[in-house]
Amino acid sequence: MTDQPYDGLVYGLNEDLYHRLPGLSSTGAKKILKSPAHYRHYAEQPQETKTEFDLGSAVHSKVLGVGAQIAIYPDGTGPERFEFEGKELDNVLASNGAISTKAARAFEVEKRAEGLIPVKRVTGRVVNIMVESVLANPTVKALLASGDPEVSMFATDPDTGVPLRGRLDWHGPRLVDLKTTAGDASESEFAIQAFRLGYEVQQAHYEHIYHLITGETRPYLFAVVEAHAPYLTAVHVLGSDELTMARRRAREARERYARCVESGEWPGYKTRSGSPIGILQAPVWNVNQFIDEYEGSAA
């Protein structure tokens, strides 16, 4: 469907270049499952840098040893300096510590242009604590004992002709996906976040590409670290039923993408009935709440 300059496993590919290359990515797959219109907007509109991703990106870079490193905003308490309007400043923050001054904004622009992630000092400390938590986890330590970080993958799906791309956090005897969470890293709580954010689709998308390239299906694990005290790290895998569902969803994303490219149409939400008017049905939690409140009390 489009020319792809790379094929197979590619080591050491620049991350910014990777994101500019054609091919259906895991993010694109999740977008098109929401609606083709969401995918088209994602593909056509420049993606602005979101500061809420900075913490996770910084942890990734330090744990994996590749990617953007952090730059601390000069705040008057450390050795950092920044030249602004002909003056060397040891503090670019506002009196309340906010990143709202012209100097702070200039510092951010300059550092991002240099490929760095600008963070406040307290965030830098949190990054270091999270990294230590990840690397001190014996399971993660064993997983990262051999392999390579940030390995890009490119293949063409034989059933749909769709060019695919993915980028593994860690490629070793087991494939590792490093995640940060503002919630809990426990099984029950992280499962909620994983399915809400489509991590299962990401895994199925990556596994499919990897199998097309190598003929293998290696174990795939999520290494999850909390972004709050006590900054615990845990390792999880998808259940077998959940993986079956994920693979079906990933296949639907490829098929939907192929249909949209062929037709040139990228529609919005689709109702369950196919009608232009949807029917609102109570989610399971609301039904259970109703049963508890009314049918349970009647007994």
Secondary structure by P-SEA (a helix, b strand, c coil): ccccccccccccccaaaaaacccccaaaaaaaaacaaaaaaaacccccccccaaaaaaaaaaaacccbbbbbcccccccbbbbccccccccccccccccccaaaaaaaaaaaaacbbbbcaaaaaaaaaaaaaaaacaaaaaaacccccbbbbbbbcccccbbbbbbbcccccbbbbbbbbcccccaaaaaaaaaaaaaaaaaaaaaaaaaaacccccbbbbbbbbccccbbbbbbbbcaaaaaaaaaaaaaaaaaaaaaaaacccccccccccccbbbbbbcaaaaaaaaaccccccc
